[in-house]
């Protein structure tokens, strides 16, 4: 009898655990869906493809932090572009911002640095605060997750390096040292 009771107890626990898992997964899915839908209203992104190393960067229209529509592809063929994907919750992203600011100032006639804020993961207000605290003056745009996914979306930080002809030279995921950032940018110019 004791053996049978233990077996029934295990079955009940497994059933309870399975049911709870389904509820939690279902809630998470609904929550993410709702968040995505809300964010899509907040940040408009028009993307004409994915970022592929060696190929021309896709046409991109996004919204700046100021609410203005920005066509990023207007820079292709004129200046090199660095799209830096970031969020305040990513310590490496925030750490790299001053180096990117220096590069934006040093090469302002030949380089455009654009901070792509992961607006689908945190508020623009919070992003503005982090950028202000780091002294960022380069362009900041909102991403509803579409641009991030177009990089392959496997980690943070992510930077897309686009040369002055508009070709994607590299998609770098993970932290970058000041030297790496400098070398990558020099290679674009």
ABEGO torsion letter per residue (X at the ends): XAAAAAAAAAAAAAAAAAAAAAAAAAAAAAAAAAAAAAAAAABBBBBAEBBBBGBBBBBBBBBBAAGBBBBAAAABGABBBBBBBBBAABAAAAAAAAAAAAAAAAAAAABBBBBBBBAAABBAAAAAAAAAAAGBABBBBBBAGAAAAAAGGAEOBBBBBBBAAGBBABBBBEBBBAAAAAAAAAAAX
